Amino acid sequence: MTTRAGNWWLFKFPFFNGEVYRIGVPGLPGMDEPSRAFLQRAVGIQCAHREAFASRNVRPLAPTEVAGVFANQFATAREIVWTLYNANGRSVHKPVLRVRHVEGARYHDAWNGQPLTPEIRDGHALVSLDLPPKGVGCLVQRLP
């Protein structure tokens, strides 16, 4: 597979769907740097949260707070992972998910490697993430 000049964008969808990449060894001569960087990040997140991605407790197309932003949920007893896709042609910088809050839970933007402090209201966490146009993201809720 040759990935050049941005044609790697289809790699976003297996990540969003929690699928395994079956492309061989990343870094093949046909891969450009953006392809390798995306795959390293996506596969790294999948490996770090392998139990959630392998779970049978999956909720496809979980509700979101923003039209055009889609989410899939993968859950275990220890954590819940949401993959996100912003189908909009503009960036999103506001609450994208309203999730049931568990006292002591910690939130993490796994795609950007940042801890998050959501607004807690009425037993729910309102989680803001920065999602680029046509971009992906990943939220992790670590349960106590």
ZAVEXBA-599371 format. One record per residue (C-alpha): x, y, z. Coordinates in steps of 0.5 Angstrom, whole numbers, plus 500, padded with zeros to 3 digits. Example, Ala and Ser with C-alpha at 12.3 -4.5 7.8 and 13.67 -1.06 7.14 Angstrom:
# residues 2
525491516;527498514;
This chain:
# residues 144
500500500;503507498;501513502;503519500;500527499;495526504;491519501;492516508;486520511;482513510;486510516;482515521;476510520;479504523;481508529;474511530;471504529;476501534;479496529;485493528;490496523;492490518;497494514;504490515;510494518;509501519;515505516;514501509;518505504;511507501;509511507;510518508;511521515;504524516;502516515;507514520;505519525;498518525;499510525;503511531;499515535;492511533;496504534;499507541;492509543;489502541;495498545;494503551;487501552;487494549;482491554;477497552;478496544;477488545;471489550;464486548;461492551;461497545;456502544;456504536;454511535;454514542;450520543;454527542;453534544;455537537;451535530;456532526;461529531;460522532;462517538;463510539;464507546;468501548;467500556;471495561;470495569;476500569;475505564;471507558;474509552;470514546;473515539;470521536;470523529;468530527;465530520;464538520;468542516;470546522;474545528;470544534;472547541;466546546;463540550;462534545;460529550;456528556;457522560;455519566;460521572;463517577;465520583;473519583;473518575;479521571;478524564;484524559;484526552;488520549;489523542;492529545;495526551;492531556;488531562;481534562;477537567;470537565;464541568;460536573;453538572;447533575;451527575;454528568;461530566;461535560;467534556;470539552;475536546;479540541;477536534;480539527;475539521;474531519;479529525;479524530;479524537;479519543;476520550;478516556;474516563;478512568;474509573;476509581;
